[in-house]
Amino acid sequence: MRPAKISLAALIFPILVLFGSLTASATSYSAGPRATGVEILDELLQGPHGFIIRVGSNGCTSRNSFEVRVNKEIGISERAPHYVLTVIRKGPDECKAIVDDGVVIVYDLQKDLGISGNYTYTVANPVASAHPFKTGGDSFFSMVVKQTAPSMPGPGESRPLPYENFTIEHGYFSCLVPSDWQRVHDGSSNDKEGIHEIRLTLSGKAKPEDGERFYFPDPLLYVGYYSPGNRQGKTYEGFIADYEKLMRKNAGSPKSRYRRPEKTVIGRNEATVNSYEVFQETQRGPLFTTRYWMKARFVVIKAHQGFYVVAFKSPREFYDKYLPVFQAVLDSFKPLY
């Protein structure tokens, strides 16, 4: 009996199937700080000369945790090659810290990867939808939208009105301010201190409802310009350094929550966004102690000389209600110096 003939195609097909399955599984992905491979990003923001990523961290993730593989391809134009960039996590992050915000890493295409001239590029890494900033207001995307798109109330959201234009003495800045908030502004004192500021409070909303047990401070808006040589000796870098010192000092404290500073741009000026919550206990007479969480957000903006601060502080009970007022002030803020 003759053996059955086996065609060449019948021999090759299983090999191709096996090779294809091996190739498909060859790419490993890093879905968390303890895994290595192609990093699944929390966020990605690309520009013409660089890109920014946010990645997960257990406390020991840094730029040195990654390498960027560069694959040069034929571009759309013969004069402009195309580069495909892939961020690879080289080693696992075995630390045990809780870093909800992850780590932000900035890559300059020319300085870090040697890419210059005319080109196009893509970052091939996948971006996950389930990350800490999925619905938050501090993501790259939301911050860009705030700076480039008109700020409009959402469905069902009412914004307190009216607002009016305000310009500080000497024209250091201008912005909208809510006309129904109480103002504290002393131009002559500002000149002496070298700090040109306006404070606005909304009184009557945070009065006690049943004795001192329910007393809270009023929500506060602050806009100020710190000139060089101001009496407090504050600088843009020093202001941020003081905040970071507080953040490190109170790390792990059950009575404070400090978010990592976030870089952004206001107008054309470099800026840093800082947010925190602290638990407050204030003795109010022999019988009552006021206990509450104070929430704050302040934006520090670099000026040609000196710097600006736009801030909002309120007990947590009122914070979300009046945050749109702060956002309206910030959206209208124009650094003029």
Residue pairs with C-beta under 8 A, 6 or more apart in sequence:
27 37
27 38
28 35
28 36
28 37
28 38
29 35
29 37
29 38
29 39
29 40
29 126
30 36
30 37
30 38
30 39
30 40
30 88
30 89
31 40
31 128
32 56
33 55
33 56
33 57
33 58
33 61
33 89
33 92
33 93
34 58
34 92
34 93
34 94
35 89
35 92
36 88
36 89
36 90
36 91
36 92
37 88
37 89
38 86
38 87
38 88
38 89
38 124
38 125
38 126
39 53
39 55
39 66
39 87
39 88
39 89
39 125
40 125
40 126
40 127
40 128
41 53
41 54
41 55
41 87
41 125
41 126
41 127
41 128
42 53
42 54
42 55
42 56
42 102
42 127
42 128
42 131
42 132
42 133
43 52
43 53
43 54
43 127
43 131
43 133
43 139
43 140
43 141
44 51
44 52
44 53
44 54
44 123
44 125
44 127
44 140
45 51
45 52
45 53
45 140
45 141
45 144
46 121
46 123
49 108
49 109
49 110
50 106
50 107
50 108
50 109
50 112
51 85
51 106
51 107
51 109
51 123
52 104
52 105
52 106
52 107
52 140
53 87
53 104
53 105
53 107
53 123
53 125
54 101
54 102
54 103
54 104
54 105
54 131
54 133
54 140
55 61
55 66
55 87
55 89
55 102
55 103
55 105
56 93
56 99
56 102
56 103
57 93
57 97
57 99
57 102
57 103
58 93
58 94
58 95
58 96
58 97
58 99
59 93
59 95
59 96
59 97
59 99
60 93
60 94
60 95
60 97
61 93
61 99
61 102
61 103
62 103
62 105
63 105
65 89
65 90
65 91
65 93
66 87
66 88
66 89
66 90
66 105
67 87
67 88
67 90
68 85
68 86
68 87
68 88
68 107
68 112
68 113
69 85
69 86
69 88
70 83
70 84
70 85
70 113
70 115
71 83
71 84
71 85
71 86
72 81
72 82
72 83
73 81
73 82
73 83
73 84
74 81
74 82
75 81
75 82
75 119
75 120
76 82
76 120
77 118
79 118
80 118
80 119
80 120
81 119
81 120
82 119
82 120
82 121
82 122
83 115
83 119
83 120
83 121
83 122
84 121
84 122
84 124
85 113
85 121
85 122
85 123
85 124
86 123
86 124
86 125
87 123
87 125
100 132
101 132
101 259
101 260
102 131
102 132
104 262
104 263
107 113
109 115
109 116
109 121
110 116
115 121
133 139
133 142
136 142
138 259
138 262
138 273
138 275
143 262
143 264
143 273
146 327
146 331
147 264
147 265
147 266
151 327
151 328
151 331
153 159
153 324
157 324
159 324
159 325
159 328
160 178
160 180
160 322
160 324
160 325
161 178
162 178
162 179
162 180
163 176
163 177
163 178
163 179
163 328
163 332
164 176
164 177
164 179
165 174
165 175
165 176
166 174
166 175
166 176
166 177
166 198
167 173
167 174
168 174
168 190
168 196
168 197
168 198
168 223
168 225
169 187
169 190
169 191
169 196
170 196
171 336
171 337
172 196
172 225
172 227
172 335
172 336
172 337
173 196
173 223
173 225
173 308
173 333
173 334
173 335
173 336
173 337
174 333
174 334
174 336
175 223
175 310
175 329
175 330
175 332
175 333
175 334
176 328
176 329
176 332
177 183
177 198
177 200
177 221
177 223
177 329
178 200
178 202
178 221
178 325
178 328
178 329
180 202
181 200
181 201
181 202
181 221
181 325
182 200
182 201
182 202
182 203
183 198
183 199
183 200
184 198
184 199
184 200
184 201
185 197
185 198
185 199
187 196
190 196
190 197
192 231
193 230
193 231
193 232
194 226
194 227
194 228
194 229
194 230
194 231
195 224
195 225
195 226
195 227
195 230
195 231
195 232
196 224
196 225
196 227
197 222
197 223
197 224
197 225
198 222
198 223
198 224
199 220
199 221
199 222
200 220
200 221
200 222
201 218
201 219
201 220
201 221
202 218
202 219
202 322
203 218
205 218
205 219
205 318
206 215
206 216
206 217
206 218
206 219
206 315
206 318
207 215
208 214
208 215
211 288
212 284
212 285
212 287
212 288
212 290
213 288
213 290
215 284
215 288
215 290
216 290
216 292
216 315
216 317
216 318
217 294
217 315
219 312
219 313
219 314
219 315
219 318
219 319
219 322
220 311
220 312
220 313
220 314
221 311
221 312
221 325
221 326
221 329
222 298
222 309
222 310
222 311
222 312
222 313
223 308
223 309
223 310
223 311
223 329
223 333
224 308
224 309
225 303
225 306
225 307
225 308
225 337
226 232
226 234
226 235
226 239
226 306
226 307
226 308
226 309
227 305
227 306
228 305
228 306
230 306
234 307
235 307
236 300
236 302
236 303
236 306
236 307
239 300
239 307
239 309
240 261
240 272
240 274
240 300
243 258
243 261
243 274
244 261
246 258
246 276
247 258
247 260
247 276
250 256
250 258
251 258
254 279
255 278
255 279
256 276
256 277
256 278
256 279
257 276
257 277
257 278
258 275
258 276
259 274
259 275
259 276
261 272
261 273
261 274
262 272
262 273
262 274
263 270
263 271
263 272
263 273
264 271
264 272
264 273
264 299
265 271
266 299
266 301
266 330
266 333
266 335
267 333
267 334
267 335
269 301
269 302
269 303
269 308
269 335
270 301
270 302
271 299
271 300
271 301
271 302
272 299
272 300
273 297
273 298
273 299
274 297
274 298
274 299
274 300
275 295
275 296
275 297
276 295
276 296
277 293
277 294
277 295
277 296
277 316
278 293
278 294
279 291
279 292
279 293
279 294
280 290
280 291
280 292
280 293
280 294
281 289
281 290
281 291
282 289
282 290
283 289
284 290
292 315
292 316
292 317
293 315
293 316
294 313
294 314
294 315
294 316
295 313
295 314
295 315
295 316
295 319
296 311
296 312
296 313
296 314
297 311
297 312
297 323
297 326
298 309
298 310
298 311
298 312
298 313
299 309
299 310
299 311
299 330
300 307
300 308
300 309
301 307
301 308
301 309
301 310
301 333
301 335
303 335
303 337
304 337
305 337
306 337
308 333
308 335
310 326
310 329
310 330
310 333
312 322
312 323
312 325
312 326
314 322
